[in-house]
Amino acid sequence: MTHERDTFGDDLELAALLDDVREHVARARPVPDFAEVVARAHGEDPERINAAMVDEARALASVIPLSAASEPEVPLDPPFAAFVGEVRDAVRDDLAERSLVGIPQVPLPRRPLRAWGWAALAVAAATLLWVFSGDGALLQRLTGTAQPEFYQAPRDQVETLTAGEAELVAPPRVVIPRAPIDASPVEALAEPEPLPPPATELAIEAPVEAKPRAARPSRADRLRALDQEAQALWQQGDLDGAAARFQEIVRTGGKDRRVQHAFGDLFVLTRERGGDEPELWGAYLERFPRGLHADEARAGLCRRADGDARVTCWRAYLEDFPRGAQRKRAERLLAAQAAEAP
């Protein structure tokens, strides 16, 4: 650190940046495999590590991989971390929707109507048989006619009877006049008189079908449409139009996750257009103090701070984001400030 201060003066940020570069280069340096380690040990002490051990290590090197699992986990880039979070949320939403879908009911077989049809036919046939095969009284009531034999006396009461030599004469037959029979056995039913027309006919107008009211799009649909318009304008090179669409999402979207993505796109657009980034960072942190881009916004504000405000800002950053993407820079700057303090 003394050599860096001698070289770069009081530019602590540049020294911290060079330290980060050195760490990344050292981390990316390939790690020697197992066979190379054994070969180096054989070169340093051939008596303890003989050539046979080297050959055995080379033979086993293909089945004993030495991965870099012991390396510290590198934090994801904030835009890539936001993309991974969005994909994870989309998968969770899809799984939740699938879990809410109910199992359809099994259709029950309908009872066939053929048995009921045969039963109805049987009842009708029995009714007709009872009507036409009785003593005729019911048929007479229905048709309004009478059979002649119902008005005649029995034959054994009118014939002459002979008992031995005496002759018995039956009483004179009483002839009952018959009513004249119409040509048609069934009396014609009187036709009903037609009803008089109504005094006044009311004109009934056909009901007018009401036009369905257009469904109002939901907030999620509006935000999705604005985001698509903004992305299309951005690809066409219209940065002002894209920024206006993203600002509309921020203004009307509340705390929806699409608002956080709109803030992230505004960060990039503002940087490209040379706008006021600190104001945008402050607006984001006011609404999403622990959001997807909170780490980036807090670090940006700390980089723009001066003097004691910078030290205070980086100290608060480490307290709120102990595993943040800029924690190494914050630790170096605070350590350098403590070393320079009397």
Protein Blocks (a to p, Z undefined) as FASTA:
>chain_A
ZZmmmmnomalklmmmmmmmmmmmmmmpccddfklmmmmmmmmmmmlmcfklmmmmmmmm
mmmccdfklpccddddfklmmmmmmmmmmmmmmmmmmmmpccdddddddddfklmmmmmm
mmmmmmmmmmmmmnolmmmmmnopacfklmpccfklmmccdehjbccddddddddddddd
dfblbdcddddddddddfbacddddddddddddddddfklmmmmmmmmmmmmmmnopakl
mmmmmmmmmmmnojafklmmmmmmmmmmmmmnopafklmmmmmmmmmmmbmklmmmmmmm
mmmpghjllmmmmmmmmmmmmmbfklmmmmmmmmmmmmmpZZ
